[in-house]
Amino acid sequence: MDTYQTNITQTIIDTINSIFHNLFSSIDNHLYFILDKLFFIKPDILKESFLENLLGNSLSKSLLVIANSLLIGFSLYYCFKLLFSHFSYLEIEKPYQFIFKLIIFGICINNSYFICEKIISLNDLISSSICEIGKNIFGTDISFSNLLIELNSIIPVEESSFNIFSVDGFMKSFISFGLFNLIFSYSLRYILLKVFILITPFSFLTLINHSTSWFFKSWFRSFLGLLLMQSFVSLILLIIFSLEFDSQDLFSKFLYIGGIYTLSKANSYVKELIGGITTDISVNFSGIANRIKS
């Protein structure tokens, strides 16, 4: 009986190990290669036909039609406000001040595509420079693809030796789900950057009126925060690749987990520094449990 129970227990353990091995291998082989494409945003994001049609340089089509229409609306609003000020004696900005802002921000509105492209190019240059420095020092590309190769060399996932109930199995689980979480976070960041690019002309438009200028400040902090996250994570990757890892050293494995955790919290750190929005993906298990009970 004891032998029979032992065989059943071992069969269950082997089945669980096989399931998790197949899961982690599938994640490694099919998902992580897109992390570099998702995260390292380059100016060619603006070359997509969808964005080119919506945020083009043509004044006769795209979102610029709406932005320029609102520009005229802001002008009419100022004219009525200026006329009314003669009867109410309210102080408003001088006409030459308004005209100056109208010209400057009107130019910015109609060159939104160009401005976004240069901002993204500058950010890409900074992050690429950081990665290039790391490549020259460590002799390997600083990327998520190489991070995965380094991971699998430290905590291998061969089916014959993989054990989910071991320390290595636990670490592999944590790292795999941590990096899997990054895919959702970076996908959200990718979509949000496209959204912020689309509303760029309207953000410049709000600078014309003092009471609406807060929108531009919020947009700029959020847009800049999402972009600067790229350079910040490049520095984190540089630090991770600078560490010496040993598959037999438990301390170095925990350092690796610390690096993955830092990557997952990078957006929160950037948000604390400059403000903006967060793309952290988290699941509130207690909230789900409460809904199930109700």
Secondary structure, 3 states (H helix, E strand, C coil): CHHHHHHHHHHHHHHHHHHHHHHHHHHHHHCHHHHHHHHCCCHHHHHCHHHHHHCCCCCCCCHHHHHHHHHHHHHHHHHHHHHHHHHHCCCCCCHHHHHHHHHHHHHHHCCHHHHHHHHHHHHHHHHHHHHHHHHHHHCCCCCHHHHHHHHHHHCCCCCCCCCCCCHHHHHHHHHHHHHHHHHHHHHHHHHHHHHHHHCHHHHHHHHHCHHHHHHHHHHHHHHHHHHHHHHHHHHHHHHHHHCCCCCCCHHHHHHHHHHHHHHHCHHHHHHHHHCCCCCCCCCCHHHHHHHHHC
